Amino acid sequence: MNNKAVAALVLATTMTGAVGMSACAPQQDPSAPPSSVSSSTSSSTADANTLLQLNDSLRAKLGEAYSDSWIEDDKLHVAVTTEAAAAVVTDAGAIPKIVTIGAAALETALQAVSAWQASLPDAQGAAIHKIIPDGRTGTLTIFVAPEELDAVAKAAATDKPAGAVPLVIKASTGLATPL
């Protein structure tokens, strides 16, 4: 299997996990120490499950206006793109944050960056370890092996693979591994 095929396989696996888990997970640099933004360990499982069910309900109700969500200080926070959606979030007992980019736009940008990655020279494509969408900031963060960081950053600046969605390019601490 060539480097591009391996990179595409690793990226597909990583993206599946990242996109599936991004709905309520706080986004942070994996090399940074855990922050106070993550959900409190003092929360009971029942409380967390209630918040996750509320998130699922809101995500379905809000449709295109939904961007992301996270649990902070035992409360559900939901990033939305309209004032009307913010009112729905507030009425449901969660805390809204108005943002400019919705989840669908982030997903489209994520797919475009994945396609772009496959078009890069082998060393650069394989150096991209993961891509994480963040609805709170309306960005995609690309984690790149340090030896290819400058080359990938220059290619991204030239190619603009995410369109209007800003890219944050950071040095990776390594490939994602299962816990």
C-alpha positions as CSV (number, residue, x, y, z in Angstrom):
1,M,0.0,0.0,0.0
2,N,1.5,3.4,-0.9
3,N,1.8,6.4,1.4
4,K,-1.3,8.1,0.0
5,A,-3.4,5.1,0.5
6,V,-2.2,4.7,4.1
7,A,-2.7,8.4,4.8
8,A,-6.2,8.2,3.4
9,L,-7.0,5.2,5.5
10,V,-5.7,6.7,8.6
11,L,-7.5,10.0,7.9
12,A,-10.8,8.3,7.2
13,T,-10.6,6.3,10.4
14,T,-9.6,9.4,12.4
15,M,-12.3,11.6,10.8
16,T,-15.0,9.1,11.5
17,G,-14.2,9.1,15.2
18,A,-13.6,12.9,15.3
19,V,-16.9,13.8,13.5
20,G,-18.9,11.3,15.5
21,M,-17.5,12.5,18.8
22,S,-17.4,16.2,18.0
23,A,-21.0,16.9,19.0
24,C,-20.3,17.2,22.7
25,A,-16.6,16.9,23.2
26,P,-14.6,20.0,24.0
27,Q,-12.0,20.7,21.3
28,Q,-8.5,21.2,22.6
29,D,-4.9,20.8,21.5
30,P,-4.0,17.2,22.4
31,S,-0.5,18.3,23.6
32,A,-2.1,20.7,26.1
33,P,-2.9,19.7,29.6
34,P,-6.5,19.0,30.3
35,S,-8.4,22.2,30.8
36,S,-11.3,23.2,33.0
37,V,-13.5,23.3,29.8
38,S,-14.1,19.6,29.8
39,S,-17.1,18.2,31.5
40,S,-16.8,17.7,35.2
41,T,-16.0,14.3,36.6
42,S,-18.4,15.0,39.5
43,S,-21.4,14.8,37.1
44,S,-23.4,11.7,37.5
45,T,-23.8,9.5,34.5
46,A,-27.6,10.2,34.6
47,D,-27.0,13.9,34.4
48,A,-24.6,13.5,31.5
49,N,-27.0,11.2,29.7
50,T,-29.8,13.7,30.1
51,L,-27.6,16.5,28.6
52,L,-26.6,14.2,25.7
53,Q,-30.2,13.4,25.1
54,L,-31.0,17.1,25.2
55,N,-28.2,17.7,22.7
56,D,-29.6,15.1,20.3
57,S,-33.1,16.7,20.5
58,L,-31.7,20.2,19.9
59,R,-29.5,19.0,17.0
60,A,-32.6,17.5,15.3
61,K,-34.7,20.6,16.0
62,L,-32.1,23.2,14.9
63,G,-31.1,21.5,11.7
64,E,-28.8,23.8,9.6
65,A,-28.6,26.3,12.5
66,Y,-26.7,23.8,14.7
67,S,-23.0,24.0,14.8
68,D,-21.5,22.2,17.8
69,S,-22.1,21.5,21.4
70,W,-20.2,20.8,24.6
71,I,-20.7,20.2,28.3
72,E,-19.0,22.7,30.6
73,D,-19.7,23.2,34.3
74,D,-22.4,20.5,34.1
75,K,-24.3,22.5,31.5
76,L,-25.0,21.9,27.9
77,H,-23.7,24.7,25.6
78,V,-24.8,24.8,22.0
79,A,-23.2,26.8,19.2
80,V,-25.9,28.0,16.7
81,T,-26.0,30.3,13.7
82,T,-29.2,32.3,14.3
83,E,-30.9,34.2,17.0
84,A,-34.0,32.1,16.6
85,A,-32.0,28.9,17.2
86,A,-30.4,30.6,20.3
87,A,-33.9,31.2,21.7
88,V,-34.8,27.5,21.1
89,V,-31.6,26.5,23.0
90,T,-32.4,28.8,25.9
91,D,-36.0,27.6,26.1
92,A,-34.7,24.0,26.3
93,G,-32.5,24.9,29.3
94,A,-29.1,25.0,27.5
95,I,-26.7,27.8,26.9
96,P,-26.5,29.2,23.4
97,K,-23.5,30.6,21.6
98,I,-24.0,32.4,18.3
99,V,-21.4,31.5,15.6
100,T,-21.1,32.1,11.9
101,I,-20.4,28.5,10.6
102,G,-22.8,25.6,11.0
103,A,-22.1,21.9,11.2
104,A,-22.9,21.2,7.6
105,A,-20.4,23.8,6.3
106,L,-17.8,22.3,8.6
107,E,-18.5,18.8,7.3
108,T,-18.2,20.1,3.7
109,A,-14.9,21.8,4.5
110,L,-13.7,18.6,6.3
111,Q,-14.5,16.5,3.2
112,A,-12.8,19.1,0.9
113,V,-9.6,19.1,3.1
114,S,-9.6,15.3,3.0
115,A,-9.7,15.3,-0.8
116,W,-7.0,17.9,-0.9
117,Q,-4.8,15.8,1.5
118,A,-5.0,12.9,-1.0
119,S,-3.7,15.3,-3.8
120,L,-0.6,16.4,-1.8
121,P,2.8,14.8,-2.4
122,D,3.1,11.6,-0.5
123,A,5.2,13.0,2.4
124,Q,2.9,15.9,3.0
125,G,-0.3,13.8,2.8
126,A,1.0,11.2,5.2
127,A,2.2,13.9,7.6
128,I,-1.4,15.0,8.2
129,H,-2.4,13.0,11.3
130,K,-5.9,14.3,12.0
131,I,-8.3,17.0,11.1
132,I,-10.8,18.2,13.7
133,P,-13.8,20.5,13.1
134,D,-14.6,23.0,15.8
135,G,-18.1,24.6,15.7
136,R,-17.3,26.9,18.6
137,T,-14.7,28.7,16.6
138,G,-15.8,27.8,13.0
139,T,-12.4,26.3,12.2
140,L,-10.8,23.1,11.1
141,T,-7.6,22.2,12.9
142,I,-5.1,20.1,11.0
143,F,-2.4,18.3,13.0
144,V,0.7,17.8,11.0
145,A,4.0,15.9,11.7
146,P,6.5,18.7,12.6
147,E,8.9,17.9,9.8
148,E,6.2,18.7,7.2
149,L,4.4,21.5,9.1
150,D,5.8,24.3,7.0
151,A,5.2,22.6,3.6
152,V,1.6,21.7,4.5
153,A,0.9,25.2,5.8
154,K,2.3,26.7,2.6
155,A,0.2,24.3,0.5
156,A,-2.9,25.1,2.5
157,A,-2.3,28.9,2.2
158,T,-2.0,28.5,-1.6
159,D,-4.7,26.0,-2.2
160,K,-7.3,27.1,0.4
161,P,-8.8,23.6,0.5
162,A,-11.5,24.5,3.1
163,G,-12.9,27.5,1.2
164,A,-14.3,30.1,3.6
165,V,-13.7,27.9,6.7
166,P,-10.4,29.0,8.4
167,L,-7.7,26.4,8.9
168,V,-5.6,26.2,12.1
169,I,-2.4,24.2,11.4
170,K,-0.6,22.8,14.4
171,A,2.3,20.4,15.0
172,S,1.1,16.9,15.8
173,T,2.3,14.8,18.7
174,G,1.7,11.7,16.6
175,L,-0.9,9.6,14.9
176,A,-4.2,9.1,16.8
177,T,-4.4,5.8,18.6
178,P,-7.3,4.1,20.2
179,L,-7.6,4.3,24.0
